[in-house]
Each structure stands twice: as structure tokens, then as C-alpha cells.
Amino acid sequence: MKRKNFYENLTNELLGCFYCYVMDRLNQGNHLKLLNYERQLIEKVAKKRGISLLELRIIGHWFIQKEVNLVKEENQEY
């Protein structure tokens, strides 16, 4: 029985967020073997969807920044 790729069920925005997270951790040199495996799974899903890695990273950064801004606005209200 083939294992289902967790990332296949995610929206493009969340896939991009995970990709940014994994790439940032790889750049820091943490858990290289595991993170390279995760990166490959994410890239495989992006390729199936016709999304380039640059587009995926842009989508991820945009979505993360949007969430950061929402949290800042919520904290300013209190």
C-alpha cells in the first residue's frame, strides 16, 4: 500500500508556508536529512500542480507575512 503524501491535501498557500519553513531550517543546517526528504515531497506536489519553486516561495512568504500582520493588528487592539 502506497503512503499518501501529507502535502497533497494542503492548499497552495499552506504548501508554500511549509516550503518556506523547510528551506529556512535547511539554510540553518538543522536536521538536513529529514528536511531534505520533506523538501522533496513538497517539490513533488508543487510540480504536479504546475507551480514553480519560486512561485511557491513567493506564495509562502506572502501568506506568512499576511498572518504576521494580522497578529500585529490584533495585539495593537488590546
DSSP file (Angstrom, degrees, kcal/mol; ACC not computed):
  #  RESIDUE AA STRUCTURE BP1 BP2  ACC     N-H-->O    O-->H-N    N-H-->O    O-->H-N    TCO  KAPPA ALPHA  PHI   PSI    X-CA   Y-CA   Z-CA
    1    1 A M              0   0    0      0, 0.0     2,-0.3     0, 0.0     0, 0.0   0.000 360.0 360.0 360.0 128.6    0.0    0.0    0.0
    2    2 A K        -     0   0    0      1,-0.1     2,-0.3     0, 0.0     0, 0.0  -0.564 360.0-122.2 -78.1 134.0    1.4    3.4   -1.1
    3    3 A R        -     0   0    0     -2,-0.3     2,-0.3     1,-0.1    -1,-0.1  -0.558  26.6-121.4 -74.4 136.3    1.7    6.0    1.6
    4    4 A K        -     0   0    0     -2,-0.3     2,-0.6     1,-0.1    -1,-0.1  -0.591  22.6-117.8 -80.1 138.2   -0.2    9.2    0.9
    5    5 A N    >   -     0   0    0     -2,-0.3     3,-1.7     1,-0.2     4,-0.4  -0.659  15.9-146.3 -77.2 118.2    1.9   12.4    0.8
    6    6 A F  G >  S+     0   0    0     -2,-0.6     3,-1.2     1,-0.3     4,-0.2   0.844  95.9  60.2 -51.5 -38.5    0.7   14.7    3.6
    7    7 A Y  G >  S+     0   0    0      1,-0.3     3,-1.2     2,-0.2    -1,-0.3   0.672  85.7  75.7 -71.1 -17.8    1.4   17.8    1.4
    8    8 A E  G <  S+     0   0    0     -3,-1.7    -1,-0.3     1,-0.2    -2,-0.2   0.782  94.1  52.2 -64.7 -25.8   -1.1   16.7   -1.3
    9    9 A N  G <  S+     0   0    0     -3,-1.2    -1,-0.2    -4,-0.4    -2,-0.2   0.523  91.8  97.5 -88.8  -5.6   -4.0   17.7    0.8
   10   10 A L  S <  S-     0   0    0     -3,-1.2     2,-0.1    -4,-0.2    -3,-0.0  -0.471  76.6-113.3 -85.2 153.5   -2.8   21.2    1.6
   11   11 A T     >  -     0   0    0     -2,-0.1     4,-2.5     1,-0.1     5,-0.2  -0.328  35.7-104.8 -71.0 165.5   -3.8   24.4   -0.2
   12   12 A N  H  > S+     0   0    0      1,-0.2     4,-2.4     2,-0.2     5,-0.1   0.863 121.2  55.7 -61.0 -35.6   -1.1   26.2   -2.3
   13   13 A E  H  > S+     0   0    0      2,-0.2     4,-1.9     1,-0.2    -1,-0.2   0.941 111.3  41.3 -64.1 -48.0   -0.8   28.8    0.5
   14   14 A L  H  > S+     0   0    0      2,-0.2     4,-2.6     1,-0.2     5,-0.2   0.868 112.6  55.1 -69.1 -35.5    0.0   26.3    3.2
   15   15 A L  H  X S+     0   0    0     -4,-2.5     4,-2.3     1,-0.2    -1,-0.2   0.921 108.6  49.2 -60.7 -42.8    2.2   24.3    0.9
   16   16 A G  H  X S+     0   0    0     -4,-2.4     4,-2.4     2,-0.2    -2,-0.2   0.879 109.1  52.4 -63.1 -39.0    4.2   27.5    0.3
   17   17 A C  H  X S+     0   0    0     -4,-1.9     4,-2.4     2,-0.2    -2,-0.2   0.930 110.8  46.8 -63.2 -45.8    4.4   28.1    4.1
   18   18 A F  H  X S+     0   0    0     -4,-2.6     4,-2.8     1,-0.2     5,-0.2   0.894 111.1  52.8 -62.5 -39.3    5.8   24.7    4.7
   19   19 A Y  H  X S+     0   0    0     -4,-2.3     4,-2.6    -5,-0.2     5,-0.2   0.926 110.0  47.5 -63.2 -44.4    8.2   25.1    1.9
   20   20 A C  H  X S+     0   0    0     -4,-2.4     4,-2.5     2,-0.2    -2,-0.2   0.918 112.9  49.5 -61.6 -43.5    9.5   28.4    3.3
   21   21 A Y  H  X S+     0   0    0     -4,-2.4     4,-2.3     2,-0.2    -2,-0.2   0.941 113.1  45.8 -61.4 -48.4    9.8   26.8    6.8
   22   22 A V  H  X S+     0   0    0     -4,-2.8     4,-2.4     1,-0.2    -2,-0.2   0.915 113.6  48.8 -62.8 -43.9   11.7   23.8    5.5
   23   23 A M  H  X S+     0   0    0     -4,-2.6     4,-2.3    -5,-0.2    -1,-0.2   0.896 110.5  51.1 -65.6 -39.3   14.0   25.9    3.3
   24   24 A D  H  X S+     0   0    0     -4,-2.5     4,-1.2    -5,-0.2    -1,-0.2   0.918 111.9  47.0 -62.7 -43.2   14.8   28.3    6.2
   25   25 A R  H  X>S+     0   0    0     -4,-2.3     5,-2.0     1,-0.2     4,-0.7   0.878 110.4  52.7 -67.0 -38.0   15.6   25.3    8.5
   26   26 A L  H ><5S+     0   0    0     -4,-2.4     3,-1.0     1,-0.2    -1,-0.2   0.915 106.5  53.1 -62.4 -42.3   17.8   23.8    5.8
   27   27 A N  H 3<5S+     0   0    0     -4,-2.3    -1,-0.2     1,-0.3    -2,-0.2   0.790 107.0  52.9 -63.8 -27.3   19.7   27.1    5.5
   28   28 A Q  H 3<5S-     0   0    0     -4,-1.2    -1,-0.3    -5,-0.2    -2,-0.2   0.622 115.6-119.2 -81.4 -13.7   20.3   27.0    9.2
   29   29 A G  T <<5 +     0   0    0     -3,-1.0     2,-0.4    -4,-0.7     3,-0.4   0.692  60.6 148.8  85.9  19.4   21.7   23.5    8.9
   30   30 A N      < -     0   0    0     -5,-2.0    -1,-0.3     1,-0.2     5,-0.2  -0.736  69.0 -18.1 -92.5 133.9   19.2   21.8   11.1
   31   31 A H  S  > S-     0   0    0     -2,-0.4     4,-2.7     1,-0.1     5,-0.3   0.860  73.7-180.0  46.3  53.9   18.1   18.1   10.6
   32   32 A L  H  > S+     0   0    0     -3,-0.4     4,-2.4     1,-0.2     5,-0.2   0.865  71.5  49.6 -57.3 -44.9   19.4   18.1    7.0
   33   33 A K  H  > S+     0   0    0      2,-0.2     4,-1.6     1,-0.2    -1,-0.2   0.946 116.0  41.4 -63.7 -48.6   18.4   14.5    6.1
   34   34 A L  H  > S+     0   0    0      1,-0.2     4,-2.2     2,-0.2    -2,-0.2   0.922 116.5  48.5 -64.9 -45.1   14.8   14.8    7.3
   35   35 A L  H  X S+     0   0    0     -4,-2.7     4,-2.7     1,-0.2    -1,-0.2   0.847 107.6  54.8 -69.0 -33.2   14.3   18.3    5.9
   36   36 A N  H  X S+     0   0    0     -4,-2.4     4,-2.1    -5,-0.3    -1,-0.2   0.892 108.4  50.2 -64.0 -37.9   15.7   17.3    2.5
   37   37 A Y  H  X S+     0   0    0     -4,-1.6     4,-2.0    -5,-0.2    -2,-0.2   0.933 112.0  46.8 -63.3 -46.1   13.1   14.5    2.4
   38   38 A E  H  X S+     0   0    0     -4,-2.2     4,-2.4     1,-0.2    -2,-0.2   0.902 110.3  53.6 -62.3 -41.5   10.3   16.9    3.3
   39   39 A R  H  X S+     0   0    0     -4,-2.7     4,-2.8     1,-0.2    -1,-0.2   0.908 107.5  51.0 -59.8 -42.6   11.6   19.4    0.7
   40   40 A Q  H  X S+     0   0    0     -4,-2.1     4,-2.0     2,-0.2    -1,-0.2   0.898 109.5  50.1 -63.5 -40.8   11.5   16.6   -2.0
   41   41 A L  H  X S+     0   0    0     -4,-2.0     4,-1.8     2,-0.2    -2,-0.2   0.926 112.9  46.4 -63.0 -44.4    7.9   15.7   -1.0
   42   42 A I  H  X S+     0   0    0     -4,-2.4     4,-2.6     1,-0.2    -2,-0.2   0.923 112.0  50.4 -64.0 -44.8    6.8   19.4   -1.2
   43   43 A E  H  X S+     0   0    0     -4,-2.8     4,-2.3     1,-0.2    -1,-0.2   0.853 107.3  54.8 -63.5 -34.4    8.6   19.9   -4.5
   44   44 A K  H  X S+     0   0    0     -4,-2.0     4,-2.0     2,-0.2    -1,-0.2   0.914 110.2  45.8 -64.4 -42.9    6.9   16.8   -6.0
   45   45 A V  H  X S+     0   0    0     -4,-1.8     4,-1.8     2,-0.2    -2,-0.2   0.918 112.2  51.2 -66.0 -43.7    3.4   18.2   -5.1
   46   46 A A  H  X>S+     0   0    0     -4,-2.6     5,-2.8     1,-0.2     4,-0.6   0.905 109.2  51.1 -60.6 -41.5    4.3   21.6   -6.5
   47   47 A K  H ><5S+     0   0    0     -4,-2.3     3,-1.0     1,-0.2    -1,-0.2   0.912 107.9  52.0 -63.5 -42.2    5.5   20.1   -9.7
   48   48 A K  H 3<5S+     0   0    0     -4,-2.0    -1,-0.2     1,-0.2    -2,-0.2   0.857 112.0  47.3 -60.0 -34.9    2.2   18.1  -10.0
   49   49 A R  H 3<5S-     0   0    0     -4,-1.8    -1,-0.2     2,-0.1    -2,-0.2   0.518 115.7-115.6 -85.9  -5.7    0.3   21.3   -9.6
   50   50 A G  T <<5 +     0   0    0     -3,-1.0     2,-0.5    -4,-0.6    -3,-0.2   0.788  67.4 141.6  77.5  27.2    2.4   23.2  -12.1
   51   51 A I      < -     0   0    0     -5,-2.8    -1,-0.3    -6,-0.2    -2,-0.1  -0.893  46.0-135.3-105.4 127.2    3.8   25.6   -9.5
   52   52 A S     >  -     0   0    0     -2,-0.5     4,-2.4     1,-0.1     5,-0.1  -0.359  23.0-114.8 -73.7 161.5    7.5   26.7   -9.8
   53   53 A L  H  > S+     0   0    0      2,-0.2     4,-2.3     1,-0.2     5,-0.2   0.851 117.8  53.7 -66.8 -33.9    9.6   26.7   -6.7
   54   54 A L  H  > S+     0   0    0      2,-0.2     4,-2.4     1,-0.2    -1,-0.2   0.935 110.0  47.0 -64.1 -45.7   10.0   30.5   -7.0
   55   55 A E  H  > S+     0   0    0      1,-0.2     4,-2.8     2,-0.2    -2,-0.2   0.902 111.3  52.5 -61.3 -40.6    6.2   30.9   -7.1
   56   56 A L  H  X S+     0   0    0     -4,-2.4     4,-2.4     1,-0.2    -1,-0.2   0.907 110.1  47.3 -62.8 -42.2    5.8   28.5   -4.1
   57   57 A R  H  X S+     0   0    0     -4,-2.3     4,-2.7     2,-0.2    -1,-0.2   0.898 112.6  49.4 -67.0 -40.3    8.3   30.5   -2.1
   58   58 A I  H  X S+     0   0    0     -4,-2.4     4,-2.6     2,-0.2    -2,-0.2   0.929 111.8  48.8 -63.8 -45.2    6.6   33.8   -3.0
   59   59 A I  H  X S+     0   0    0     -4,-2.8     4,-2.4     1,-0.2    -2,-0.2   0.929 113.2  48.2 -59.4 -46.1    3.2   32.4   -2.1
   60   60 A G  H  X S+     0   0    0     -4,-2.4     4,-2.5   -44,-0.2    -2,-0.2   0.925 112.7  46.4 -61.9 -47.0    4.5   31.1    1.2
   61   61 A H  H  X S+     0   0    0     -4,-2.7     4,-2.6     1,-0.2     5,-0.2   0.899 112.9  50.7 -63.8 -40.5    6.2   34.4    2.1
   62   62 A W  H  X S+     0   0    0     -4,-2.6     4,-2.1    -5,-0.2    -2,-0.2   0.932 112.9  45.4 -62.0 -45.9    3.1   36.4    1.2
   63   63 A F  H  X S+     0   0    0     -4,-2.4     4,-2.0     2,-0.2    -2,-0.2   0.901 113.4  49.3 -66.9 -41.9    0.9   34.2    3.3
   64   64 A I  H  X S+     0   0    0     -4,-2.5     4,-2.4     2,-0.2    -1,-0.2   0.929 112.0  48.7 -62.5 -45.3    3.2   34.2    6.3
   65   65 A Q  H  X S+     0   0    0     -4,-2.6     4,-2.5     1,-0.2    -2,-0.2   0.878 108.4  54.5 -63.5 -37.9    3.5   38.0    6.1
   66   66 A K  H  X S+     0   0    0     -4,-2.1     4,-1.9    -5,-0.2    -1,-0.2   0.920 110.5  45.9 -60.7 -44.6   -0.2   38.3    5.9
   67   67 A E  H  X S+     0   0    0     -4,-2.0     4,-2.2     2,-0.2    -2,-0.2   0.893 110.8  52.8 -66.4 -40.5   -0.6   36.2    9.1
   68   68 A V  H  X S+     0   0    0     -4,-2.4     4,-2.3     1,-0.2    -2,-0.2   0.920 109.6  49.3 -60.5 -44.3    2.1   38.2   10.9
   69   69 A N  H  X S+     0   0    0     -4,-2.5     4,-2.2     1,-0.2    -1,-0.2   0.879 109.2  52.2 -63.9 -38.4    0.3   41.5   10.1
   70   70 A L  H  X S+     0   0    0     -4,-1.9     4,-2.2     2,-0.2    -1,-0.2   0.906 109.8  48.8 -64.3 -41.2   -3.0   40.1   11.4
   71   71 A V  H  X S+     0   0    0     -4,-2.2     4,-2.3     2,-0.2    -2,-0.2   0.908 110.0  51.7 -65.0 -41.5   -1.4   39.1   14.7
   72   72 A K  H  X S+     0   0    0     -4,-2.3     4,-1.7     1,-0.2    -2,-0.2   0.918 110.4  48.9 -60.6 -43.6    0.2   42.6   15.0
   73   73 A E  H  X S+     0   0    0     -4,-2.2     4,-1.1     1,-0.2    -1,-0.2   0.890 110.8  50.1 -64.0 -39.9   -3.1   44.2   14.4
   74   74 A E  H  X S+     0   0    0     -4,-2.2     4,-0.6     1,-0.2     3,-0.4   0.895 110.3  50.3 -65.5 -39.7   -4.8   42.0   17.0
   75   75 A N  H >< S+     0   0    0     -4,-2.3     3,-0.5     1,-0.2    -1,-0.2   0.811 106.3  55.4 -69.6 -29.5   -2.1   42.8   19.6
   76   76 A Q  H 3< S+     0   0    0     -4,-1.7    -1,-0.2     1,-0.2    -2,-0.2   0.767  98.7  62.7 -73.9 -24.6   -2.5   46.5   19.0
   77   77 A E  H 3<        0   0    0     -4,-1.1    -1,-0.2    -3,-0.4    -2,-0.2   0.758 360.0 360.0 -71.3 -23.1   -6.2   46.4   19.7
   78   78 A Y    <<        0   0    0     -4,-0.6    -1,-0.2    -3,-0.5    -2,-0.2   0.442 360.0 360.0 -96.1 360.0   -5.6   45.2   23.3
